[in-house]
Amino acid sequence: MNSPTAELAAFAAGLRFDAIPEPVVRRAEDLLVDWFGSAVAGHGTRPVESITRFAQAMGGGMSGPAEVIVSRARTSPYFAAMANAAASHVAEQDDVHNGSVFHPATVVFPAAVACAQALGASGPQLLSAAVAGYEVGIRVGEFLGRSHYKVFHTTGTAGTLAAAAAVGHLLGLDARQMQHAFGSAGTQSAGLWEFLRTAADSKQLHTAHAAAAGLMSAYLAKDGFTGAAQILEGPQGMAAGMSSDADPAKLTDGLGTRWATAETSFKYHASCRHTHPAADALLQVMQAHGLKPEDLARVITHVHQGAIDVLGPVTHPATVHQSKFSMGTVLALVGRFGHAGLAEFEQHFQDDATQNLRERVSMALDAEVDAAYPRRWIGKVTVHTSDGRALHGRVDEPKGDPGNTLSREEISAKALRLAAFSGGATAAEMQAAMDVLWQMASVPVVGALLPGRA
Amino acid sequence: MNSPTAELAAFAAGLRFDAIPEPVVRRAEDLLVDWFGSAVAGHGTRPVESITRFAQAMGGGMSGPAEVIVSRARTSPYFAAMANAAASHVAEQDDVHNGSVFHPATVVFPAAVACAQALGASGPQLLSAAVAGYEVGIRVGEFLGRSHYKVFHTTGTAGTLAAAAAVGHLLGLDARQMQHAFGSAGTQSAGLWEFLRTAADSKQLHTAHAAAAGLMSAYLAKDGFTGAAQILEGPQGMAAGMSSDADPAKLTDGLGTRWATAETSFKYHASCRHTHPAADALLQVMQAHGLKPEDLARVITHVHQGAIDVLGPVTHPATVHQSKFSMGTVLALVGRFGHAGLAEFEQHFQDDATQNLRERVSMALDAEVDAAYPRRWIGKVTVHTSDGRALHGRVDEPKGDPGNTLSREEISAKALRLAAFSGGATAAEMQAAMDVLWQMASVPVVGALLPGRA
């Protein structure tokens, strides 16, 4: 191994299913089911339908071996990865890895499932490919660091490598070919936060791009196409261009012993993850003191700088999607309903009561929270009540984090809720799919997850 | 107009063919023919064939309205743009705009021609779309500046916007939709120089990616998909992430009066443009003093920093393509044969005589050359002869620059040479295509340029 990139590529190429500890395999199944719910949740949303229409038009009405989950069409793995990755991120319910501030499922599973369906791969092959994608993408996100995340959407940038690792693993790339795939993926790495300022649709484009470009990079490497040897840490590579605090040691941290896959958090609220610690802290203090929404005169959330960077520009959310990046809206919904789920956003994000409460919420940089971030996402709020008290709420692990995780029952229930909300699949269809997905480690051939269009 | 991005988008959307001065239209035809020669030159090269195979596999053997020039297949505009953009850059003979260090043809024409073929657009529509693409891409390259080019391949990054502008123009986007297309294109902007270090295939991937992503951005905007309003100059936009010396005034410099399209240079040598000024200066001093290759004891090229950044890593070129980024190899071929064309590279880049001469060539940063760059590309060399003289060569405009441009006869001859070299088309096929291309301003419907496969 002559470089961190080479070592990471060799790991992704050489990972054996048998070498993955049992609890990590189980967690990968959890993440797979949780992803599937998010993919179905993309059904019927305008940006996802646009990308899906484009993929189907440019495929010329083709049929193929891979499944577009929101439209039930069958197409090539490239277009299926593109469409499903767009779909999986729109409800803001897909998973997140705290330390890397990276959403692995939405870029890894669309690419891996599409390729597995095209190859007729087995369940264990799909799961080990997914774990390869998670381990790579998370380490790349950690490597790129906080300076990167200030401007770049890490899920879009690190996502190309995560998807390339998963698909490259399924295609049986050797270590050298995997390194070429990383080179091609990293040199297509893209995704800027600027779209948040005008509530544009780019988040769906970022994940679509990452999954499709990563898949393409792996297929090209299989065909002999070469990429930079050190796309990550080289002097004109990703870190040189897009980070000022990159740490190459993070690329290979604990490879094969530390399973970053199992550190991934599930999302309980349907909003940007940066709002969750404060949301849970508010819930904690309201429950502890029996507060009602009208008791909340002012809520100060004590946050890390990353929350201010991402959520700060969103002061007057105009759309449901934008409101998921509004700290005030999220806390208002939690204050009013105890949970900020898809239905709460859809029905109540612009209520007078929500807007009124939203304006009483502010963010303040907190030294303890900021120092712990991104390894730990601590939630702290100060509530000034209308009768003049100052109360403090705190959670050390928001719901969905590894130490406060969701059970299989909670994950299934969440997926069913998402499907019912979007109308993307019936309860019976979801149940049938989940019966397979929960047993992925013993599935002989990965097939379609939902029935095709009649 | 509330921002430079908005103003640039409005220009690209609103440009009328009648408003383009006659000499600029003629120059656009010159650039079109010159591009076509470069696209045909990509035939049979391994990286281009890989990308073309991928496009055809993921299109599921579909047929479509757009032409893949190297394979004669017909596919969707998306895959045609991808494959033709890969093809157009591999021979290193496509055009370049000095001030932006941006190669417009290889990203603009593949996207514009594919879309024009799909829509059945007219020649004037294609030409005004191309001019829109050139004007936008060049200004984005100038805006991103020298700091950007140190790490990023500007043709890949600015190229997404150039392609989006051209395709958006053909699709009839209004100013607001064009701004959305720019947002989607800019947030997919990518391409790192790291691949040069190991002579990897990424340059072809960068142009393929830029053309395809730009085209996709324009089609999505037509369908209502939104992008960031200020993707270029916004606080989390392209410049914030990828430049430290960006100047927003460059985005709108002389829009509608200064025609950057006509400032574009043709390539005479088949190598990286950074080698051309020195190559011409060497030729000048050799001709002035009647020097032979064996007279050249040492050649010092006095260059700008960008040349050192891009060419410096290439000390021992192992492939024909890499040798085009070796200052020593280029000057050795010029010294030996008077021209560094495709045939000279292919047959002689590894000759003992070439390698021997290569080792006698060095680069030194020159204050005058560096200060003039990138607006002017001055060539200066000092030759130490084997009989002890120190001679100086100089050119102020390398051959192919606007003040020292190629005639239509020279452009046609170059295209015929490229086709003959690659075997991508017969002389008769090239002649028939060029008969149409030279008259593009009066073509009623843009069709296929070459006969389809039997």
HADDOCK unambig.tbl for C-alpha pairs under 7 A between the chains (distance, minus, plus):
assign (segid A and resid 47 and name CA) (segid B and resid 225 and name CA) 6.02 0.50 0.50
assign (segid A and resid 50 and name CA) (segid B and resid 220 and name CA) 6.48 0.50 0.50
assign (segid A and resid 50 and name CA) (segid B and resid 223 and name CA) 6.45 0.50 0.50
assign (segid A and resid 50 and name CA) (segid B and resid 225 and name CA) 6.64 0.50 0.50
assign (segid A and resid 58 and name CA) (segid B and resid 76 and name CA) 5.35 0.50 0.50
assign (segid A and resid 58 and name CA) (segid B and resid 78 and name CA) 6.18 0.50 0.50
assign (segid A and resid 59 and name CA) (segid B and resid 59 and name CA) 5.23 0.50 0.50
assign (segid A and resid 60 and name CA) (segid B and resid 62 and name CA) 6.45 0.50 0.50
assign (segid A and resid 60 and name CA) (segid B and resid 76 and name CA) 6.82 0.50 0.50
assign (segid A and resid 62 and name CA) (segid B and resid 60 and name CA) 6.44 0.50 0.50
assign (segid A and resid 62 and name CA) (segid B and resid 62 and name CA) 6.78 0.50 0.50
assign (segid A and resid 64 and name CA) (segid B and resid 60 and name CA) 7.00 0.50 0.50
assign (segid A and resid 76 and name CA) (segid B and resid 58 and name CA) 5.34 0.50 0.50
assign (segid A and resid 76 and name CA) (segid B and resid 60 and name CA) 6.80 0.50 0.50
assign (segid A and resid 78 and name CA) (segid B and resid 58 and name CA) 6.18 0.50 0.50
assign (segid A and resid 151 and name CA) (segid B and resid 236 and name CA) 4.97 0.50 0.50
assign (segid A and resid 151 and name CA) (segid B and resid 241 and name CA) 5.79 0.50 0.50
assign (segid A and resid 184 and name CA) (segid B and resid 202 and name CA) 6.46 0.50 0.50
assign (segid A and resid 187 and name CA) (segid B and resid 190 and name CA) 6.29 0.50 0.50
assign (segid A and resid 187 and name CA) (segid B and resid 191 and name CA) 4.91 0.50 0.50
assign (segid A and resid 187 and name CA) (segid B and resid 192 and name CA) 5.35 0.50 0.50
assign (segid A and resid 188 and name CA) (segid B and resid 190 and name CA) 5.03 0.50 0.50
assign (segid A and resid 188 and name CA) (segid B and resid 191 and name CA) 5.90 0.50 0.50
assign (segid A and resid 189 and name CA) (segid B and resid 190 and name CA) 5.96 0.50 0.50
assign (segid A and resid 190 and name CA) (segid B and resid 187 and name CA) 6.29 0.50 0.50
assign (segid A and resid 190 and name CA) (segid B and resid 188 and name CA) 5.04 0.50 0.50
assign (segid A and resid 190 and name CA) (segid B and resid 189 and name CA) 5.96 0.50 0.50
assign (segid A and resid 190 and name CA) (segid B and resid 190 and name CA) 5.82 0.50 0.50
assign (segid A and resid 191 and name CA) (segid B and resid 187 and name CA) 4.92 0.50 0.50
assign (segid A and resid 191 and name CA) (segid B and resid 188 and name CA) 5.91 0.50 0.50
assign (segid A and resid 192 and name CA) (segid B and resid 187 and name CA) 5.36 0.50 0.50
assign (segid A and resid 192 and name CA) (segid B and resid 236 and name CA) 6.41 0.50 0.50
assign (segid A and resid 192 and name CA) (segid B and resid 237 and name CA) 6.02 0.50 0.50
assign (segid A and resid 193 and name CA) (segid B and resid 236 and name CA) 5.56 0.50 0.50
assign (segid A and resid 194 and name CA) (segid B and resid 228 and name CA) 5.87 0.50 0.50
assign (segid A and resid 194 and name CA) (segid B and resid 231 and name CA) 6.18 0.50 0.50
assign (segid A and resid 194 and name CA) (segid B and resid 234 and name CA) 6.52 0.50 0.50
assign (segid A and resid 194 and name CA) (segid B and resid 235 and name CA) 6.97 0.50 0.50
assign (segid A and resid 194 and name CA) (segid B and resid 236 and name CA) 4.54 0.50 0.50
assign (segid A and resid 194 and name CA) (segid B and resid 237 and name CA) 5.11 0.50 0.50
assign (segid A and resid 195 and name CA) (segid B and resid 227 and name CA) 6.11 0.50 0.50
assign (segid A and resid 195 and name CA) (segid B and resid 228 and name CA) 4.02 0.50 0.50
assign (segid A and resid 198 and name CA) (segid B and resid 228 and name CA) 6.19 0.50 0.50
assign (segid A and resid 198 and name CA) (segid B and resid 229 and name CA) 6.62 0.50 0.50
assign (segid A and resid 200 and name CA) (segid B and resid 226 and name CA) 5.06 0.50 0.50
assign (segid A and resid 200 and name CA) (segid B and resid 227 and name CA) 4.90 0.50 0.50
assign (segid A and resid 200 and name CA) (segid B and resid 228 and name CA) 5.67 0.50 0.50
assign (segid A and resid 201 and name CA) (segid B and resid 225 and name CA) 6.42 0.50 0.50
assign (segid A and resid 201 and name CA) (segid B and resid 226 and name CA) 5.23 0.50 0.50
assign (segid A and resid 201 and name CA) (segid B and resid 227 and name CA) 5.93 0.50 0.50
assign (segid A and resid 202 and name CA) (segid B and resid 184 and name CA) 6.44 0.50 0.50
assign (segid A and resid 202 and name CA) (segid B and resid 227 and name CA) 5.86 0.50 0.50
assign (segid A and resid 220 and name CA) (segid B and resid 50 and name CA) 6.48 0.50 0.50
assign (segid A and resid 223 and name CA) (segid B and resid 50 and name CA) 6.46 0.50 0.50
assign (segid A and resid 225 and name CA) (segid B and resid 47 and name CA) 6.02 0.50 0.50
assign (segid A and resid 225 and name CA) (segid B and resid 50 and name CA) 6.63 0.50 0.50
assign (segid A and resid 225 and name CA) (segid B and resid 201 and name CA) 6.41 0.50 0.50
assign (segid A and resid 226 and name CA) (segid B and resid 200 and name CA) 5.06 0.50 0.50
assign (segid A and resid 226 and name CA) (segid B and resid 201 and name CA) 5.22 0.50 0.50
assign (segid A and resid 227 and name CA) (segid B and resid 195 and name CA) 6.12 0.50 0.50
assign (segid A and resid 227 and name CA) (segid B and resid 200 and name CA) 4.91 0.50 0.50
assign (segid A and resid 227 and name CA) (segid B and resid 201 and name CA) 5.94 0.50 0.50
assign (segid A and resid 227 and name CA) (segid B and resid 202 and name CA) 5.87 0.50 0.50
assign (segid A and resid 228 and name CA) (segid B and resid 194 and name CA) 5.88 0.50 0.50
assign (segid A and resid 228 and name CA) (segid B and resid 195 and name CA) 4.03 0.50 0.50
assign (segid A and resid 228 and name CA) (segid B and resid 198 and name CA) 6.18 0.50 0.50
assign (segid A and resid 228 and name CA) (segid B and resid 200 and name CA) 5.67 0.50 0.50
assign (segid A and resid 229 and name CA) (segid B and resid 198 and name CA) 6.62 0.50 0.50
assign (segid A and resid 231 and name CA) (segid B and resid 194 and name CA) 6.19 0.50 0.50
assign (segid A and resid 234 and name CA) (segid B and resid 194 and name CA) 6.53 0.50 0.50
assign (segid A and resid 235 and name CA) (segid B and resid 194 and name CA) 6.97 0.50 0.50
assign (segid A and resid 236 and name CA) (segid B and resid 151 and name CA) 4.97 0.50 0.50
assign (segid A and resid 236 and name CA) (segid B and resid 192 and name CA) 6.43 0.50 0.50
assign (segid A and resid 236 and name CA) (segid B and resid 193 and name CA) 5.57 0.50 0.50
assign (segid A and resid 236 and name CA) (segid B and resid 194 and name CA) 4.55 0.50 0.50
assign (segid A and resid 237 and name CA) (segid B and resid 192 and name CA) 6.05 0.50 0.50
assign (segid A and resid 237 and name CA) (segid B and resid 194 and name CA) 5.10 0.50 0.50
assign (segid A and resid 241 and name CA) (segid B and resid 151 and name CA) 5.79 0.50 0.50
assign (segid A and resid 241 and name CA) (segid B and resid 242 and name CA) 6.29 0.50 0.50
assign (segid A and resid 242 and name CA) (segid B and resid 241 and name CA) 6.29 0.50 0.50
assign (segid A and resid 242 and name CA) (segid B and resid 242 and name CA) 6.42 0.50 0.50
